[in-house]
Amino acid sequence: MRISLRRGGVRTDGVVVGMIVAVGTVAAGLTHQPMGQSGSGYVSEPVEYPVNIPGCESVEPPEEEQFYGVLTTGQEDYDNPAYPWLTSKKANAMSIAVREALPPRVDTVDGSSLRYAGDPLVFQPAASADGPYDPGTSADGLVTRDGVEGSVTVNVTRVDDGPKPCQAGWLDARETLPDGTVVDIRDTWDEFDGDRSHSNIVRVYARDGSVVAASSSDRNADYESTGTVPLSIDELRRIALRPELLWSTPVPDGIPPLPMSCDTNSEGAGQFSSQAVDRLNASLDDFWQSAGIPVELDRPLGSMRTSPSGSAGACGAVMAGDGTLMIRVIDADYEPSPNPSGAVTLADGSQFRDDYPGASGMTLDGDPIDDVTLVKPSGTRVDVQIAAAQTLVDRPLLQAIALTVARSVD
């Protein structure tokens, strides 16, 4: 897939993803449909009614099932008039707060975003939805605790009419804090084809209208239940009550925008663990410092990270002057071309090659794209590209960056 870039951001060719969510559920599995049966192969925890719920003066009956469509195109960004508070810096501050609030011994699985595109536990731009359903912004990912895998999802929306009334099947208990904040908790289960999964859910209704829902389930990367939910109700409560997650909390000074989005579309496990990417970033930073290129970067060149698609790839993008510089490396079975057209084969067998001879790329803003591809004898592929109207980042520099990456990976 050719990558399209634009000044100030990177986005892949659009892929439209639709999902159906039910009232009583939040996108990415924050809650579960409270009805007892919702179609073939799916069963959720039965709802008892009438019932007394601690912290509730009255309890409404369970609601009827309703469905709304949620659309993700891959083209969303933080410049959304419907969410003026959700800037890239705000999303970064929220993401940092969630990661800092994870308990000890809970580690994020590299490249493990779930239903949303993007990096794990990074708040994404709001998706589009029909009807009154507001998907808000979500951050999700797989985590491990004591070697057992599960998921964590945090969703933030805004409401104008206060906390949802107590409703059977929606919560197990409600607590009203001294400042008026309302905290709902629930632990529940559901089954898909006989595989029962458990979830813990905390939902916070803040005084400014923010609704923060934090959940954790025992489903792993294969969507199979492990029997152990990685985060407890109390641990999720501490996350959901972080003030940084409220829409009205200002962004602290010094918080940069999120790194530009990138992906390698290389699913599966590979060599690009967080430790391997750290070593790669150190090599890139050393190279840039020694090269002395008079081009201002918005962040270190060594800002690569494990691909959202999985640890078989790593990628990174930085602003280089007025252009966008992207690096991707993929752990794959590419082979140097036996009949190269304009390819250059190096002494170690690596090969600079052109997969699209005579073709040229262009950004959505009309800026030209220059790129180089280096394939190692191992099959690892490195792509480096610059998109800019005018830039000092020329083709020899792109090749030098590709060689730096190649020397740092298998």
Beta strands, then each sheet from edge to edge (+ up, - down):
strand 1: 4-6
strand 2: 9-11
strand 3: 17-22
strand 4: 42-44
strand 5: 67-72
strand 6: 106-108
strand 7: 128-129
strand 8: 137-145
strand 9: 148-158
strand 10: 173-176
strand 11: 182-192
strand 12: 195-205
strand 13: 210-217
strand 14: 305-306
strand 15: 313-320
strand 16: 323-330
strand 17: 344-345
strand 18: 351-353
strand 19: 361-362
strand 20: 368-375
strand 21: 381-387
sheet 1: 1+ 2-
sheet 2: 3+ 5- 7+
sheet 3: 4+ 11- 10+
sheet 4: 4+ 11- 12+ 13- 9+ 8- 6+
sheet 5: 14+ 15- 16+ 21- 20+ 18- 17+
sheet 6: 14+ 15- 16+ 21- 20+ 19-
end
